[in-house]
Amino acid sequence: METLDAILARYVAQGDDTRDKLLGAAFVVQIITVPAILTLVERGLFSLDSDVRPLIPELAGLQILRGFNRANGAPILEDNDGEITLRHLLTHTAGLTYDLADPDLKKWSKSVGRTDTNPHHTLAGWTTPLKFTPGQGWRYGTSIDWAAQLVERMTGQTIGAYLEENILRPLGMADTTFHSTYKPDLEKAECGRGIEMVDEMFRPQPNDMQRTSLQDTFPPGTMVQHGIGWVMNVEGVPGKRRAGSMQWMGVANCHWVTTGIAATLIVNVYPFPDDVVIKLYDKPERAVYGELLAELRK
């Protein structure tokens, strides 16, 4: 098997090739934002099972999209009377999903003349109907964005400023930021973080109904669970990560995985998924587990 050092030497930019490069980590920043959000729970300021709607009235006003009128195409919307808890948001079981990836939400957007969408990163862009009653399914979407609003409403700081103060600066991550505008002189960006509440983060969260919905989004035979923030392997992968590993990937083909061993691959390559990046992610992981486990067995 090729060694990790040999793989990195062959694939990773070296020397001046790494200067003045700003790398984004779209859709994988949960690895720092979720721990930041959980500091509110650790400090006793909020509970995972508390209703967030009193603090985020915009979220309280979201209705549930039940379909469209066959006669005139108008959306059929139902008021949501159920709680939306922080646990719902951090496990993607609140009913929120990405509008541009969902045909129903695209149809709804057109019918109401909406201009801002999720990629605008505004409250108006995140404000879409729910796809199901909170707690009765699983859909990946804007839940973490709304959870970050909880931080801003409770602390009076932007999520970027809160991350700087509570996560990035204590870890000495001077070249990392939530958004490049916070650090105009930034040369590069990277992600990587673990924090308290680890046991709860790695505990399977979905009930049977949520788990079925979660499983339906993955290829047949790929058994997964969901912790606080991220997907987990149910079974170990031969030669690679063990059962219970947390992982996620982003639209720019960034990847990360953690369980005892933590690794992050930050690239900016479109579209997703990219076959070359998949191979690049696979080779170092096999090398790390192969070399490390061999050393541990000695």
VOLO-753887 format. One record per residue (C-alpha): x, y negated, z; residue number from 1. Coordinates in pm, whole numbers. Layout:
<pts>
+--------+--------+--------+-----+
:     px :     py :     pz :  nr :
+--------+--------+--------+-----+
:      X :      Y :      Z : NUM :
...
+--------+--------+--------+-----+
</pts>
This chain:
<pts>
+--------+--------+--------+-----+
:     px :     py :     pz :  nr :
+--------+--------+--------+-----+
:      0 :      0 :      0 :   1 :
:    124 :   -351 :    -83 :   2 :
:    226 :   -545 :    230 :   3 :
:     43 :   -856 :    345 :   4 :
:    351 :  -1074 :    291 :   5 :
:    382 :   -952 :    -68 :   6 :
:     14 :  -1021 :   -136 :   7 :
:     32 :  -1373 :      7 :   8 :
:    352 :  -1450 :   -184 :   9 :
:    182 :  -1347 :   -508 :  10 :
:   -151 :  -1525 :   -461 :  11 :
:   -101 :  -1824 :   -229 :  12 :
:     19 :  -2167 :   -348 :  13 :
:    366 :  -2252 :   -222 :  14 :
:    565 :  -2569 :   -156 :  15 :
:    455 :  -2879 :   -347 :  16 :
:    160 :  -2689 :   -492 :  17 :
:    -15 :  -2738 :   -156 :  18 :
:     37 :  -3115 :   -131 :  19 :
:   -254 :  -3359 :   -149 :  20 :
:   -510 :  -3082 :   -179 :  21 :
:   -849 :  -3121 :    -14 :  22 :
:  -1025 :  -2787 :     29 :  23 :
:  -1394 :  -2778 :    109 :  24 :
:  -1559 :  -2491 :    295 :  25 :
:  -1921 :  -2519 :    186 :  26 :
:  -2163 :  -2272 :    347 :  27 :
:  -1899 :  -2130 :    583 :  28 :
:  -1862 :  -2423 :    825 :  29 :
:  -2090 :  -2236 :   1067 :  30 :
:  -1770 :  -2093 :   1207 :  31 :
:  -1709 :  -2430 :   1374 :  32 :
:  -2056 :  -2586 :   1388 :  33 :
:  -2229 :  -2293 :   1563 :  34 :
:  -1976 :  -2286 :   1851 :  35 :
:  -2016 :  -2664 :   1879 :  36 :
:  -2395 :  -2628 :   1903 :  37 :
:  -2357 :  -2355 :   2165 :  38 :
:  -2160 :  -2590 :   2391 :  39 :
:  -2498 :  -2753 :   2467 :  40 :
:  -2619 :  -2417 :   2594 :  41 :
:  -2301 :  -2353 :   2793 :  42 :
:  -2336 :  -2689 :   2964 :  43 :
:  -2694 :  -2617 :   3062 :  44 :
:  -2833 :  -2895 :   2843 :  45 :
:  -3047 :  -2665 :   2630 :  46 :
:  -3154 :  -2302 :   2607 :  47 :
:  -3139 :  -2069 :   2309 :  48 :
:  -3508 :  -1999 :   2358 :  49 :
:  -3624 :  -2358 :   2409 :  50 :
:  -3851 :  -2520 :   2150 :  51 :
:  -3650 :  -2780 :   1955 :  52 :
:  -3954 :  -2956 :   1807 :  53 :
:  -3999 :  -3215 :   2086 :  54 :
:  -3644 :  -3338 :   2018 :  55 :
:  -3666 :  -3314 :   1638 :  56 :
:  -4013 :  -3441 :   1539 :  57 :
:  -3929 :  -3412 :   1167 :  58 :
:  -3892 :  -3036 :   1219 :  59 :
:  -4216 :  -3027 :   1417 :  60 :
:  -4402 :  -3165 :   1116 :  61 :
:  -4300 :  -2891 :    873 :  62 :
:  -4590 :  -2687 :    736 :  63 :
:  -4588 :  -2330 :    608 :  64 :
:  -4614 :  -2281 :    231 :  65 :
:  -4865 :  -2002 :    172 :  66 :
:  -4884 :  -2020 :   -207 :  67 :
:  -5040 :  -2233 :   -481 :  68 :
:  -5396 :  -2301 :   -590 :  69 :
:  -5467 :  -2096 :   -902 :  70 :
:  -5695 :  -2362 :  -1046 :  71 :
:  -5477 :  -2672 :  -1018 :  72 :
:  -5138 :  -2546 :   -897 :  73 :
:  -5151 :  -2751 :   -578 :  74 :
:  -4944 :  -2608 :   -289 :  75 :
:  -5137 :  -2433 :    -14 :  76 :
:  -4992 :  -2558 :    315 :  77 :
:  -5074 :  -2445 :    667 :  78 :
:  -4983 :  -2628 :    986 :  79 :
:  -4726 :  -2453 :   1203 :  80 :
:  -4836 :  -2429 :   1565 :  81 :
:  -4559 :  -2192 :   1673 :  82 :
:  -4239 :  -2281 :   1851 :  83 :
:  -3914 :  -2322 :   1661 :  84 :
:  -3638 :  -2227 :   1902 :  85 :
:  -3266 :  -2281 :   1880 :  86 :
:  -3231 :  -1903 :   1852 :  87 :
:  -3459 :  -1910 :   1546 :  88 :
:  -3237 :  -2173 :   1384 :  89 :
:  -2909 :  -1998 :   1464 :  90 :
:  -3034 :  -1663 :   1335 :  91 :
:  -3209 :  -1798 :   1022 :  92 :
:  -3549 :  -1673 :   1138 :  93 :
:  -3724 :  -2012 :   1150 :  94 :
:  -3870 :  -1987 :    798 :  95 :
:  -3633 :  -2237 :    637 :  96 :
:  -3454 :  -2162 :    310 :  97 :
:  -3261 :  -2347 :     38 :  98 :
:  -3493 :  -2530 :   -199 :  99 :
:  -3289 :  -2501 :   -521 : 100 :
:  -3256 :  -2124 :   -473 : 101 :
:  -3626 :  -2065 :   -409 : 102 :
:  -3879 :  -2078 :   -697 : 103 :
:  -4169 :  -2163 :   -467 : 104 :
:  -3987 :  -2457 :   -308 : 105 :
:  -3876 :  -2582 :   -650 : 106 :
:  -4240 :  -2571 :   -763 : 107 :
:  -4349 :  -2748 :   -442 : 108 :
:  -4081 :  -3017 :   -489 : 109 :
:  -4203 :  -3088 :   -841 : 110 :
:  -4566 :  -3101 :   -734 : 111 :
:  -4503 :  -3362 :   -464 : 112 :
:  -4258 :  -3570 :   -669 : 113 :
:  -3971 :  -3510 :   -431 : 114 :
:  -3633 :  -3666 :   -518 : 115 :
:  -3392 :  -3565 :   -237 : 116 :
:  -3302 :  -3194 :   -222 : 117 :
:  -3086 :  -2987 :     14 : 118 :
:  -2755 :  -3082 :   -154 : 119 :
:  -2820 :  -3450 :    -74 : 120 :
:  -2752 :  -3362 :    295 : 121 :
:  -3026 :  -3594 :    420 : 122 :
:  -3324 :  -3538 :    645 : 123 :
:  -3548 :  -3591 :    342 : 124 :
:  -3347 :  -3330 :    153 : 125 :
:  -3378 :  -3077 :    434 : 126 :
:  -3749 :  -3142 :    482 : 127 :
:  -3923 :  -2856 :    304 : 128 :
:  -4212 :  -2631 :    399 : 129 :
:  -4140 :  -2314 :    593 : 130 :
:  -4162 :  -1987 :    397 : 131 :
:  -4311 :  -1795 :    690 : 132 :
:  -4423 :  -1841 :   1049 : 133 :
:  -4113 :  -1897 :   1268 : 134 :
:  -3984 :  -1569 :   1404 : 135 :
:  -4163 :  -1351 :   1146 : 136 :
:  -3889 :  -1305 :    887 : 137 :
:  -3533 :  -1390 :    783 : 138 :
:  -3419 :  -1633 :    515 : 139 :
:  -3083 :  -1803 :    477 : 140 :
:  -3114 :  -2178 :    446 : 141 :
:  -3096 :  -2513 :    623 : 142 :
:  -3144 :  -2384 :    977 : 143 :
:  -2790 :  -2472 :   1087 : 144 :
:  -2831 :  -2825 :    947 : 145 :
:  -3140 :  -2869 :   1164 : 146 :
:  -2960 :  -2719 :   1465 : 147 :
:  -2685 :  -2976 :   1416 : 148 :
:  -2956 :  -3242 :   1444 : 149 :
:  -3016 :  -3117 :   1797 : 150 :
:  -2654 :  -3203 :   1882 : 151 :
:  -2693 :  -3552 :   1739 : 152 :
:  -3024 :  -3619 :   1917 : 153 :
:  -2897 :  -3495 :   2255 : 154 :
:  -2549 :  -3648 :   2251 : 155 :
:  -2596 :  -3965 :   2047 : 156 :
:  -2294 :  -3863 :   1835 : 157 :
:  -2281 :  -3752 :   1475 : 158 :
:  -2210 :  -3383 :   1432 : 159 :
:  -1874 :  -3477 :   1277 : 160 :
:  -1772 :  -3686 :   1578 : 161 :
:  -1892 :  -3416 :   1819 : 162 :
:  -1688 :  -3152 :   1633 : 163 :
:  -1378 :  -3371 :   1645 : 164 :
:  -1409 :  -3425 :   2019 : 165 :
:  -1516 :  -3078 :   2133 : 166 :
:  -1374 :  -2831 :   1879 : 167 :
:  -1116 :  -2963 :   1635 : 168 :
:   -907 :  -3193 :   1856 : 169 :
:   -879 :  -2946 :   2150 : 170 :
:   -756 :  -2682 :   1904 : 171 :
:   -501 :  -2916 :   1748 : 172 :
:   -671 :  -2892 :   1407 : 173 :
:   -557 :  -3235 :   1290 : 174 :
:   -601 :  -3155 :    921 : 175 :
:   -959 :  -3036 :    952 : 176 :
:  -1276 :  -3243 :    955 : 177 :
:  -1650 :  -3204 :    906 : 178 :
:  -1646 :  -3449 :    615 : 179 :
:  -1356 :  -3612 :    430 : 180 :
:  -1490 :  -3960 :    504 : 181 :
:  -1403 :  -3911 :    870 : 182 :
:  -1034 :  -3885 :    778 : 183 :
:   -957 :  -4084 :    462 : 184 :
:   -590 :  -3985 :    476 : 185 :
:   -669 :  -3614 :    501 : 186 :
:   -447 :  -3394 :    284 : 187 :
:   -609 :  -3057 :    340 : 188 :
:   -893 :  -2892 :    525 : 189 :
:   -926 :  -2555 :    693 : 190 :
:  -1165 :  -2376 :    923 : 191 :
:  -1128 :  -2133 :   1211 : 192 :
:  -1276 :  -2114 :   1559 : 193 :
:  -1393 :  -1887 :   1839 : 194 :
:  -1560 :  -2009 :   2158 : 195 :
:  -1750 :  -1901 :   2471 : 196 :
:  -2079 :  -1711 :   2470 : 197 :
:  -1901 :  -1447 :   2263 : 198 :
:  -2108 :  -1160 :   2401 : 199 :
:  -2434 :  -1327 :   2299 : 200 :
:  -2298 :  -1430 :   1960 : 201 :
:  -2211 :  -1069 :   1879 : 202 :
:  -2534 :   -920 :   2015 : 203 :
:  -2782 :   -813 :   1742 : 204 :
:  -3063 :  -1071 :   1744 : 205 :
:  -3340 :   -978 :   1494 : 206 :
:  -3654 :   -790 :   1594 : 207 :
:  -3782 :   -517 :   1362 : 208 :
:  -3976 :   -757 :   1137 : 209 :
:  -3683 :   -997 :   1105 : 210 :
:  -3439 :   -712 :   1048 : 211 :
:  -3646 :   -576 :    759 : 212 :
:  -3648 :   -919 :    594 : 213 :
:  -3274 :   -957 :    651 : 214 :
:  -3196 :   -613 :    511 : 215 :
:  -3402 :   -681 :    197 : 216 :
:  -3161 :   -961 :     98 : 217 :
:  -2863 :   -724 :     79 : 218 :
:  -2792 :   -444 :   -170 : 219 :
:  -2939 :   -102 :    -85 : 220 :
:  -2708 :     95 :    141 : 221 :
:  -2545 :   -216 :    289 : 222 :
:  -2651 :   -201 :    653 : 223 :
:  -2624 :   -533 :    837 : 224 :
:  -2734 :   -703 :   1156 : 225 :
:  -2736 :  -1068 :   1258 : 226 :
:  -2579 :  -1230 :   1562 : 227 :
:  -2593 :  -1593 :   1669 : 228 :
:  -2488 :  -1768 :   1351 : 229 :
:  -2368 :  -1488 :   1126 : 230 :
:  -2419 :  -1147 :    969 : 231 :
:  -2256 :   -839 :   1123 : 232 :
:  -2150 :   -502 :    983 : 233 :
:  -2353 :   -215 :   1126 : 234 :
:  -2099 :     38 :   1005 : 235 :
:  -1723 :     20 :    979 : 236 :
:  -1567 :    -20 :    633 : 237 :
:  -1298 :    247 :    569 : 238 :
:   -956 :     86 :    572 : 239 :
:  -1103 :   -251 :    664 : 240 :
:  -1322 :   -413 :    928 : 241 :
:  -1487 :   -214 :   1202 : 242 :
:  -1857 :   -195 :   1293 : 243 :
:  -1979 :   -509 :   1466 : 244 :
:  -1759 :   -745 :   1264 : 245 :
:  -1906 :  -1088 :   1198 : 246 :
:  -1868 :  -1235 :    851 : 247 :
:  -1999 :  -1484 :    600 : 248 :
:  -1915 :  -1628 :    261 : 249 :
:  -1985 :  -1956 :     84 : 250 :
:  -2095 :  -2076 :   -257 : 251 :
:  -1738 :  -2185 :   -338 : 252 :
:  -1625 :  -1825 :   -271 : 253 :
:  -1484 :  -1893 :     76 : 254 :
:  -1489 :  -1592 :    309 : 255 :
:  -1422 :  -1520 :    674 : 256 :
:  -1446 :  -1221 :    907 : 257 :
:  -1380 :  -1170 :   1276 : 258 :
:  -1384 :   -898 :   1540 : 259 :
:  -1059 :   -881 :   1731 : 260 :
:   -886 :   -965 :   1403 : 261 :
:   -994 :  -1297 :   1248 : 262 :
:   -923 :  -1406 :    892 : 263 :
:  -1038 :  -1693 :    671 : 264 :
:  -1000 :  -1729 :    296 : 265 :
:  -1066 :  -2084 :    173 : 266 :
:  -1087 :  -2132 :   -203 : 267 :
:  -1289 :  -2368 :   -422 : 268 :
:  -1393 :  -2151 :   -716 : 269 :
:  -1727 :  -2154 :   -899 : 270 :
:  -1955 :  -1980 :   -972 : 271 :
:  -2031 :  -1740 :   -687 : 272 :
:  -1947 :  -1454 :   -671 : 273 :
:  -1606 :  -1448 :   -837 : 274 :
:  -1449 :  -1108 :   -913 : 275 :
:  -1090 :  -1233 :   -871 : 276 :
:  -1164 :  -1382 :   -530 : 277 :
:  -1338 :  -1062 :   -422 : 278 :
:  -1020 :   -868 :   -504 : 279 :
:   -807 :  -1131 :   -331 : 280 :
:  -1022 :  -1102 :    -18 : 281 :
:  -1014 :   -724 :    -27 : 282 :
:   -637 :   -677 :    -62 : 283 :
:   -517 :   -884 :    238 : 284 :
:   -785 :   -733 :    461 : 285 :
:   -675 :   -381 :    375 : 286 :
:   -313 :   -481 :    426 : 287 :
:   -381 :   -644 :    764 : 288 :
:   -575 :   -348 :    898 : 289 :
:   -332 :   -100 :    748 : 290 :
:    -20 :   -266 :    889 : 291 :
:   -165 :   -368 :   1224 : 292 :
:   -336 :    -39 :   1300 : 293 :
:    -22 :    148 :   1206 : 294 :
:    177 :    -65 :   1451 : 295 :
:    -81 :    -19 :   1728 : 296 :
:    -75 :    359 :   1685 : 297 :
:    302 :    377 :   1738 : 298 :
+--------+--------+--------+-----+
</pts>
